[in-house]
């Protein structure tokens, strides 16, 4: 064949992505939460965000996700060297956050199937992730424990195979098997070289960290 697609062992190129933010500032009324924060994350890299409670870690991740607009500074996210605007970035990233809620009157499977349709993903992808995180597909979302809801947040965040994953308190409310399951998923997604991660974990026991931003005051 003229191209390499038919050769045994051929792997297509991993799409490139890059997040760069500079001088990000955010205030809430008179309270200044972020004061000129800068950083970057490339595929296969983990940027760890640390700092005490109230230092702006969650606020920074919400700005990076496109859920909050910074008062100053710039946030640029590129895929295949193409810059994405805020709305497109919001659709493309994966985001795990404690305040992410689901439809309680739907089953776990129905919740992921709904989001799969919105993101134009095959529903089978959601079922495979539910199996990996150990969630019963037919359980009503409104009856899930806090730890099970966290497993569902991970499945939702990884549903569309994001190239940028933002993790706000990613291991909150997990038991040991739940944390082990999502750590394994994260390691697999990082290993293929196509995903960049920005994380704000409650514990600094976090694998594959390349760089760190400390928001300590």
Buried (B, 14 or more C-beta within 10 A) or exposed (E): EEEEEEEEEEEEEEEBBBBBBEBBBBBEEEEEBBBEBEBBBBBBBBBBBBBEEEBBBBBBBBBBBBBBEBBEBEBEBBBEEEEBEBEBBEEBBBBBBBEBEBEEEBBBBBBBBBBBEEBEBEBEBBBEBBEBBEBEBEBBBEEBEEBBBBBBBBBBBBBBBBBBBBBBBBBBBBEEEBBEBBBEBBEEBBEEBBBBBBBBBEEEEBEBBEEEBEBEE
